[in-house]
Amino acid sequence: MKKKILLGTLLPLLLILSACNGTPASPTPVEISTEAASVMLTETETSTPSTAPTQSPTFTPQPASDGPFLLIQTDAQTYKIIDFALGEQYPVELPVEGRRIGISGSLSPSKTVLKLPIEDNQLKLFNFITSYLQTIDLPNDSFDADQTAELAQTAFDGIGLSYEAALDGVLASYTSSIANTQWYQDDDHLLAVTTGSPTSTHLSLVDVATGQVEALESLPGLVERFTLSGDWALLKKGYINEPGYAGDDQYYALNLDTLETILIDLPADADNPILAWFGGTTLSIIHQSQPVGGINFSLLDLENMSSTQVIDGMFSSIQSFQNGLLVLRMDSETYATIIQIVDLSGQILKETSLNDRCSPVEVTNEAIILNCETESLILDSELIAESFSDPIFLLSSSTDGESWVRVNRSGQTALLDSSFTNPQPIKLEGAALEVRWLPNSPAFLYRTLGKLYLYDLAEGSSTLVLESDLLGDYANTNAAWIFIPD
């Protein structure tokens, strides 16, 4: 897709709601800063910031290997890079204190730069290889919390929302809104949420090289969430982003290439719906979300705006399977699990029933693995079920899909092939709470309580990598595989 970075004027919106007429506002002048450069940019100016790092590098590796390399948090303020080929660890000092950085969600497409949490209306990008820190100011000065709280009161007039409650909700929602950032296609561009008017935040495109910020839409409300599918973004907008305050939510599809916006008409029975990308330009809509599953399910094609209700009634699970859907339902009287393969028009192609409460663990094109109360089952594409193992705690695939690690709730561990057959028991140094395969390598990391181990399939043995109080019971390891250029 060709990116459109604002240099002179914004591209017009090709389609805009009559209630929201107008073009995106001209970008506020922004500042790119490093220790060596501070350049003001206007709508017609461009500049390239200095490439000098803002501090001395904490890690300048000259590896004698090609890795793999893992960036991992080992305690509240300590991050390290682990070279698994050399068995060496290097400290990395991140320029942020007192805030957790989710490494996987912050890592750039090149796997060399972290986007740091928004602070003081600044977007900071940190190259952890060179310690180069870039700062881009975001135009977030025009928000009016009092005025927005009044709009929220009007939106929730039916429940008698007090001004104080509206103000608290709006302030929390605004803070959450402008914290949303996401890398877009490459290391040179990000999507960020910025203040567009006194009562709205807008999805914006950030050019890393010039620091320019281009508003991509001017729709009313605070951006509560956005997700991407190719050239499209799904926006959820409202004023209070808290449970029980879904009444003012509006959903829009935004074409990032043409800047066309489409208001999504929700089904008539929608109540706390869940919208997500199904693939390409198709949206899935769960009409009424439930603690487990939902009620009624539709697909909306943005190309022709045609909507098809595929699932009628309550379901406990739904996901893509082959060219259709795999649907699980629970019989409320017998507690049996009904399993259906459904095409995208809603026609049931295959159906079976299991006299047990079951939920999906893994679904591939050839197999469906379910956890039931006393055992796990494997079903083929004809829904013929066979016993698989004791109930599964986790099932993890190697990067090439040729091997799987299965850990049962009892802690028993086995290696499986790509068809989930030929289980080979393996002995670990403790019950694995998490498994992370090395890229393109016959080895995997596993986390036990307080420890991280490397298991080599060829050697059939484990090596202790590190110990940390962060490696607890529930939270997965804060880590990601990175790239270190030669």
C-alpha positions as CSV (number, residue, x, y, z in Angstrom):
1,M,0.0,0.0,0.0
2,K,1.3,3.4,-0.8
3,K,1.5,5.5,2.4
4,K,0.3,9.1,2.4
5,I,2.4,11.3,4.6
6,L,1.2,14.9,4.9
7,L,3.5,17.5,3.4
8,G,1.2,20.1,1.9
9,T,-2.5,19.3,2.4
10,L,-4.4,16.4,3.7
11,L,-6.2,14.0,1.3
12,P,-9.9,14.6,1.5
13,L,-12.2,12.0,3.0
14,L,-13.9,10.2,0.2
15,L,-16.8,9.2,2.3
16,I,-17.9,10.9,5.6
17,L,-21.0,10.7,7.7
18,S,-23.4,13.7,7.1
19,A,-23.4,14.2,10.9
20,C,-19.6,14.5,10.9
21,N,-18.8,16.6,7.9
22,G,-15.3,18.1,7.6
23,T,-11.8,17.2,6.8
24,P,-9.1,16.3,9.3
25,A,-7.5,19.3,10.9
26,S,-4.2,20.5,9.8
27,P,-1.4,19.0,11.8
28,T,-0.1,20.9,14.7
29,P,3.6,21.7,14.4
30,V,5.5,19.0,16.2
31,E,9.0,18.7,17.5
32,I,11.5,15.9,17.1
33,S,14.2,16.0,19.7
34,T,17.4,14.2,20.4
35,E,20.4,15.5,22.4
36,A,22.0,16.6,19.2
37,A,19.0,18.1,17.4
38,S,15.8,19.9,18.0
39,V,13.9,20.9,14.8
40,M,10.5,22.5,14.5
41,L,8.4,21.2,11.7
42,T,5.4,22.8,10.1
43,E,2.9,21.6,7.5
44,T,5.2,22.4,4.6
45,E,8.6,21.7,6.3
46,T,10.5,18.5,6.4
47,S,13.6,17.6,8.4
48,T,15.7,14.6,9.1
49,P,16.8,14.3,12.8
50,S,20.4,13.6,13.7
51,T,21.3,10.0,13.8
52,A,23.6,10.6,16.8
53,P,22.5,8.5,19.8
54,T,21.2,10.3,22.9
55,Q,23.4,8.4,25.2
56,S,26.3,6.0,25.2
57,P,25.2,2.5,24.0
58,T,24.6,0.0,26.8
59,F,24.9,-2.9,24.4
60,T,27.0,-2.8,21.2
61,P,27.3,-6.5,20.3
62,Q,29.6,-7.9,17.8
63,P,28.3,-11.4,17.9
64,A,30.3,-14.3,16.5
65,S,26.9,-16.0,16.0
66,D,23.6,-15.4,14.2
67,G,21.7,-15.9,17.5
68,P,18.9,-16.4,18.1
69,F,18.6,-13.4,20.5
70,L,16.0,-12.9,23.2
71,L,15.2,-9.5,24.8
72,I,13.7,-10.3,28.2
73,Q,12.7,-8.5,31.4
74,T,14.3,-10.2,34.4
75,D,13.1,-7.9,37.2
76,A,11.2,-4.7,37.7
77,Q,13.9,-2.5,36.2
78,T,16.3,-5.0,34.5
79,Y,16.2,-6.1,30.9
80,K,18.7,-8.4,29.1
81,I,19.6,-9.7,25.7
82,I,20.4,-13.4,25.7
83,D,22.6,-14.8,22.9
84,F,21.6,-18.5,22.8
85,A,24.4,-19.5,20.4
86,L,27.1,-18.1,22.7
87,G,25.3,-18.6,26.0
88,E,26.0,-15.0,26.9
89,Q,23.7,-12.3,28.5
90,Y,24.0,-8.5,28.0
91,P,22.3,-5.8,30.1
92,V,20.0,-3.3,28.4
93,E,19.1,0.0,30.1
94,L,15.7,1.3,28.9
95,P,15.1,5.1,29.3
96,V,12.0,4.6,31.4
97,E,11.5,4.1,35.1
98,G,8.6,2.7,37.1
99,R,6.6,1.6,34.1
100,R,6.4,-1.9,32.6
101,I,7.1,-2.1,28.8
102,G,5.3,-5.0,27.1
103,I,8.2,-6.1,24.9
104,S,6.3,-8.1,22.3
105,G,3.7,-5.5,21.7
106,S,6.2,-2.6,21.5
107,L,8.8,-4.2,19.2
108,S,9.2,-2.6,15.7
109,P,8.8,-4.7,12.5
110,S,12.6,-4.9,12.2
111,K,12.8,-6.1,15.8
112,T,15.4,-3.5,16.7
113,V,13.3,-0.6,18.2
114,L,10.9,-0.3,21.1
115,K,8.1,2.2,21.3
116,L,7.9,3.4,24.9
117,P,4.7,4.3,26.7
118,I,3.3,7.7,25.9
119,E,4.4,10.2,28.6
120,D,3.9,14.0,28.7
121,N,2.4,13.9,25.2
122,Q,5.6,12.4,23.8
123,L,6.2,9.3,21.7
124,K,9.6,7.9,22.3
125,L,11.3,5.3,20.2
126,F,14.4,3.5,21.6
127,N,16.9,1.5,19.6
128,F,18.1,-1.0,22.2
129,I,21.0,-2.0,20.1
130,T,22.6,1.5,19.8
131,S,20.7,3.3,22.7
132,Y,19.5,5.9,20.2
133,L,16.4,7.6,21.6
134,Q,14.0,9.6,19.4
135,T,11.3,11.8,20.8
136,I,8.3,13.1,18.9
137,D,5.8,15.5,20.4
138,L,2.1,14.7,19.9
139,P,-0.6,17.3,19.5
140,N,-2.5,16.6,22.7
141,D,-3.0,20.0,24.2
142,S,-6.6,20.9,23.2
143,F,-8.7,18.3,25.1
144,D,-11.5,19.8,27.3
145,A,-12.5,17.3,29.9
146,D,-15.5,19.4,31.2
147,Q,-17.0,19.8,27.7
148,T,-16.5,16.1,27.0
149,A,-18.1,15.2,30.3
150,E,-21.2,17.2,29.4
151,L,-21.4,15.2,26.1
152,A,-21.1,12.0,28.1
153,Q,-23.9,13.0,30.4
154,T,-26.1,13.6,27.4
155,A,-25.2,10.3,25.8
156,F,-26.1,8.4,29.1
157,D,-29.1,10.6,30.0
158,G,-31.2,7.5,30.4
159,I,-29.2,6.3,33.4
160,G,-28.9,9.7,35.2
161,L,-25.1,9.8,35.0
162,S,-23.8,12.5,37.4
163,Y,-21.4,15.1,36.2
164,E,-18.7,13.9,38.7
165,A,-19.1,10.3,37.4
166,A,-19.0,11.5,33.8
167,L,-15.9,13.6,34.4
168,D,-14.1,10.7,36.1
169,G,-15.0,8.3,33.3
170,V,-14.0,10.8,30.6
171,L,-10.6,11.5,32.1
172,A,-9.8,7.8,32.5
173,S,-11.0,7.1,29.0
174,Y,-9.0,10.0,27.5
175,T,-5.8,8.8,29.2
176,S,-6.4,5.3,27.9
177,S,-7.2,6.6,24.4
178,I,-4.0,8.6,23.8
179,A,-1.9,5.7,25.1
180,N,-2.9,3.7,22.0
181,T,0.0,3.3,19.5
182,Q,0.9,0.7,17.0
183,W,3.7,0.1,14.4
184,Y,2.4,0.4,10.9
185,Q,4.0,-1.7,8.2
186,D,7.6,-0.7,8.9
187,D,9.9,1.1,11.3
188,D,9.2,4.4,9.6
189,H,5.6,4.7,10.5
190,L,3.3,4.3,13.5
191,L,-0.4,4.8,14.2
192,A,-1.1,6.9,17.3
193,V,-4.2,8.4,18.9
194,T,-4.0,12.2,19.2
195,T,-6.3,14.9,20.4
196,G,-8.3,16.2,17.4
197,S,-10.7,18.6,19.0
198,P,-11.7,19.6,22.6
199,T,-14.0,16.5,22.8
200,S,-12.4,14.0,20.4
201,T,-9.3,11.9,19.8
202,H,-8.4,10.8,16.3
203,L,-6.4,8.1,14.7
204,S,-3.2,9.6,13.3
205,L,-0.2,8.5,11.2
206,V,3.2,9.4,12.5
207,D,6.2,9.7,10.1
208,V,9.2,8.7,12.2
209,A,11.7,10.4,9.8
210,T,10.1,13.8,9.8
211,G,8.0,13.7,13.0
212,Q,4.9,14.8,11.2
213,V,1.6,13.7,12.6
214,E,-1.4,13.4,10.1
215,A,-4.9,13.0,11.4
216,L,-6.6,10.2,9.4
217,E,-10.2,10.9,10.6
218,S,-12.2,13.6,12.3
219,L,-15.1,11.5,13.7
220,P,-16.6,12.5,17.1
221,G,-15.7,10.7,20.3
222,L,-12.7,9.2,21.9
223,V,-10.9,6.3,20.2
224,E,-11.3,3.5,22.6
225,R,-9.7,0.8,20.4
226,F,-8.4,0.3,16.9
227,T,-7.4,-2.9,15.0
228,L,-6.0,-3.4,11.5
229,S,-6.6,-5.6,8.5
230,G,-4.6,-4.6,5.5
231,D,-5.5,-1.1,4.4
232,W,-8.4,-0.9,6.9
233,A,-8.7,0.1,10.5
234,L,-11.7,-0.8,12.7
235,L,-12.3,2.0,15.2
236,K,-14.4,1.9,18.3
237,K,-15.4,5.4,19.6
238,G,-17.3,6.6,22.6
239,Y,-16.9,8.8,25.7
240,I,-16.6,6.4,28.6
241,N,-14.7,3.2,28.0
242,E,-15.8,1.2,31.0
243,P,-17.9,-1.9,31.5
244,G,-21.6,-1.0,31.5
245,Y,-21.1,2.1,29.3
246,A,-21.4,0.6,25.8
247,G,-24.5,2.6,25.0
248,D,-22.7,5.4,23.2
249,D,-20.2,3.2,21.3
250,Q,-19.9,3.7,17.6
251,Y,-17.9,1.5,15.2
252,Y,-16.3,2.8,12.0
253,A,-14.2,1.2,9.3
254,L,-11.5,3.5,8.0
255,N,-9.6,2.9,4.8
256,L,-6.1,4.0,5.5
257,D,-5.3,4.5,1.8
258,T,-8.3,6.6,0.7
259,L,-9.3,7.9,4.1
260,E,-12.9,6.7,3.4
261,T,-14.9,6.1,6.6
262,I,-17.9,3.8,7.0
263,L,-20.3,3.8,10.0
264,I,-21.0,0.2,11.0
265,D,-24.7,-0.4,11.4
266,L,-25.0,-2.9,14.3
267,P,-27.6,-5.6,14.3
268,A,-30.9,-4.7,15.9
269,D,-30.4,-7.1,18.8
270,A,-26.8,-5.9,19.5
271,D,-26.1,-5.6,23.2
272,N,-22.5,-5.2,24.2
273,P,-21.3,-6.6,20.9
274,I,-17.9,-7.7,19.9
275,L,-16.5,-6.7,16.5
276,A,-13.3,-8.1,15.0
277,W,-11.7,-8.6,11.6
278,F,-12.6,-11.9,10.1
279,G,-10.2,-11.5,7.2
280,G,-9.6,-9.0,4.4
281,T,-12.5,-6.6,4.3
282,T,-14.9,-8.8,6.3
283,L,-15.9,-8.1,9.9
284,S,-17.3,-10.6,12.4
285,I,-19.9,-9.4,14.9
286,I,-21.0,-11.2,18.0
287,H,-24.4,-9.6,18.6
288,Q,-24.4,-10.2,22.4
289,S,-21.3,-11.1,24.2
290,Q,-21.5,-13.5,27.1
291,P,-18.9,-14.5,29.8
292,V,-18.3,-17.5,27.6
293,G,-19.1,-17.2,23.9
294,G,-22.1,-15.2,22.8
295,I,-25.5,-15.0,21.2
296,N,-25.9,-14.7,17.4
297,F,-23.0,-14.2,15.0
298,S,-22.8,-12.2,11.7
299,L,-20.3,-11.5,9.0
300,L,-20.3,-8.0,7.3
301,D,-18.6,-7.5,3.9
302,L,-17.3,-3.9,3.6
303,E,-17.0,-4.2,-0.1
304,N,-20.7,-4.4,-0.7
305,M,-22.0,-3.8,2.9
306,S,-23.8,-7.1,2.8
307,S,-24.5,-8.7,6.2
308,T,-25.1,-12.4,6.8
309,Q,-26.2,-13.9,10.1
310,V,-24.3,-17.1,10.2
311,I,-25.0,-18.4,13.7
312,D,-28.4,-18.2,15.4
313,G,-28.6,-18.6,19.1
314,M,-26.1,-19.2,21.9
315,F,-22.7,-20.6,21.4
316,S,-19.7,-21.2,23.7
317,S,-17.0,-20.9,21.0
318,I,-16.6,-20.0,17.4
319,Q,-13.5,-19.8,15.2
320,S,-12.4,-20.2,11.6
321,F,-12.0,-23.8,10.3
322,Q,-11.0,-24.7,6.8
323,N,-13.3,-22.6,4.6
324,G,-16.0,-22.1,7.2
325,L,-16.5,-22.1,11.0
326,L,-16.1,-24.4,13.9
327,V,-18.9,-23.8,16.4
328,L,-19.3,-25.3,19.9
329,R,-22.6,-25.1,21.7
330,M,-23.6,-26.3,25.2
331,D,-26.8,-28.2,25.7
332,S,-28.3,-26.4,28.8
333,E,-30.2,-29.5,29.9
334,T,-27.7,-32.4,29.4
335,Y,-24.5,-30.3,29.4
336,A,-23.4,-32.1,26.3
337,T,-21.2,-30.3,23.9
338,I,-22.5,-29.9,20.3
339,I,-19.9,-29.5,17.7
340,Q,-20.7,-28.1,14.3
341,I,-18.9,-27.3,11.1
342,V,-20.8,-24.5,9.4
343,D,-20.2,-22.7,6.0
344,L,-20.2,-18.9,5.8
345,S,-23.8,-18.8,4.7
346,G,-24.8,-20.5,8.0
347,Q,-25.5,-24.0,6.6
348,I,-24.5,-26.8,9.0
349,L,-22.2,-29.2,7.1
350,K,-21.3,-31.6,9.9
351,E,-22.4,-32.0,13.5
352,T,-21.7,-34.3,16.4
353,S,-22.4,-34.4,20.1
354,L,-20.1,-35.3,23.1
355,N,-21.5,-36.2,26.4
356,D,-19.1,-33.9,28.3
357,R,-18.3,-30.3,28.7
358,C,-15.6,-29.5,26.3
359,S,-13.7,-26.4,25.0
360,P,-11.2,-26.0,22.2
361,V,-7.4,-26.1,22.8
362,E,-6.0,-26.1,19.3
363,V,-7.6,-26.1,15.8
364,T,-5.7,-26.8,12.6
365,N,-7.0,-27.6,9.1
366,E,-6.7,-31.3,9.9
367,A,-7.4,-31.6,13.6
368,I,-9.5,-30.2,16.4
369,I,-8.2,-30.8,20.0
370,L,-10.7,-30.3,22.8
371,N,-10.3,-30.3,26.6
372,C,-13.1,-32.1,28.4
373,E,-13.6,-32.6,32.1
374,T,-11.6,-35.8,32.5
375,E,-9.7,-36.1,29.2
376,S,-8.7,-34.4,26.0
377,L,-10.0,-35.5,22.6
378,I,-8.8,-35.1,19.0
379,L,-11.3,-34.9,16.2
380,D,-10.6,-35.1,12.5
381,S,-12.3,-33.0,9.8
382,E,-15.2,-35.5,9.8
383,L,-15.7,-34.8,13.5
384,I,-14.7,-38.4,14.4
385,A,-13.4,-38.2,18.0
386,E,-10.6,-40.2,19.6
387,S,-9.0,-40.0,23.1
388,F,-5.9,-37.8,23.0
389,S,-4.5,-37.6,26.5
390,D,-5.3,-36.4,30.0
391,P,-6.7,-32.8,30.1
392,I,-4.1,-30.4,28.5
393,F,-2.5,-27.5,30.3
394,L,-0.7,-26.1,27.2
395,L,0.1,-27.1,23.7
396,S,2.8,-25.3,21.8
397,S,3.9,-25.5,18.2
398,S,7.5,-25.1,16.9
399,T,8.0,-22.2,14.4
400,D,7.9,-24.6,11.4
401,G,4.9,-26.5,12.7
402,E,6.7,-29.8,12.6
403,S,6.8,-30.4,16.3
404,W,4.5,-29.7,19.3
405,V,5.1,-29.7,23.1
406,R,2.1,-31.0,25.1
407,V,1.9,-30.4,28.8
408,N,-0.9,-32.1,30.7
409,R,-2.5,-30.6,33.8
410,S,-0.6,-33.3,35.8
411,G,2.7,-31.9,34.5
412,Q,3.4,-34.8,32.1
413,T,5.2,-33.6,29.0
414,A,5.5,-35.1,25.5
415,L,6.8,-34.2,22.1
416,L,4.4,-34.7,19.2
417,D,4.8,-34.6,15.4
418,S,2.9,-32.3,13.1
419,S,-0.1,-34.6,13.0
420,F,-0.3,-34.8,16.9
421,T,0.8,-38.4,16.8
422,N,3.8,-40.4,18.0
423,P,4.0,-38.9,21.5
424,Q,7.5,-39.1,23.0
425,P,7.6,-38.4,26.8
426,I,10.3,-36.0,27.9
427,K,11.6,-35.1,31.3
428,L,11.7,-31.4,32.3
429,E,13.1,-29.8,35.5
430,G,9.6,-29.0,36.7
431,A,6.1,-28.4,35.5
432,A,6.2,-26.1,32.5
433,L,4.0,-23.0,32.9
434,E,5.0,-21.6,29.5
435,V,6.8,-22.8,26.4
436,R,8.5,-20.6,23.8
437,W,10.2,-22.2,20.8
438,L,13.5,-20.9,19.5
439,P,13.2,-19.6,15.9
440,N,14.1,-22.3,13.4
441,S,15.8,-24.4,16.0
442,P,15.2,-27.8,17.6
443,A,15.0,-26.3,21.1
444,F,12.5,-24.5,23.3
445,L,12.5,-22.4,26.4
446,Y,10.2,-23.4,29.3
447,R,9.3,-21.5,32.4
448,T,8.9,-23.1,35.8
449,L,8.2,-21.3,39.0
450,G,11.0,-18.7,39.2
451,K,13.2,-20.3,36.6
452,L,13.7,-20.3,32.8
453,Y,15.3,-23.4,31.1
454,L,16.4,-24.3,27.6
455,Y,15.5,-27.8,26.4
456,D,17.6,-29.1,23.5
457,L,15.7,-31.8,21.6
458,A,18.9,-33.3,20.1
459,E,20.5,-33.6,23.5
460,G,17.3,-34.4,25.4
461,S,18.4,-32.3,28.3
462,S,17.6,-28.9,30.0
463,T,20.0,-26.0,30.8
464,L,19.1,-23.3,33.4
465,V,19.1,-19.9,31.6
466,L,18.2,-17.6,34.5
467,E,16.3,-17.3,37.7
468,S,13.9,-14.4,38.5
469,D,11.0,-13.6,40.8
470,L,9.2,-12.3,37.7
471,L,8.9,-15.9,36.4
472,G,5.8,-16.5,38.5
473,D,2.6,-18.6,38.3
474,Y,0.4,-16.6,35.9
475,A,2.0,-13.9,33.8
476,N,3.9,-15.0,30.7
477,T,7.5,-14.0,30.3
478,N,7.9,-10.4,29.1
479,A,10.2,-11.2,26.2
480,A,10.5,-11.3,22.4
481,W,12.9,-12.6,19.8
482,I,14.9,-9.7,18.3
483,F,17.3,-9.1,15.4
484,I,20.8,-7.9,15.8
485,P,22.4,-6.8,12.5
486,D,25.9,-7.7,11.6
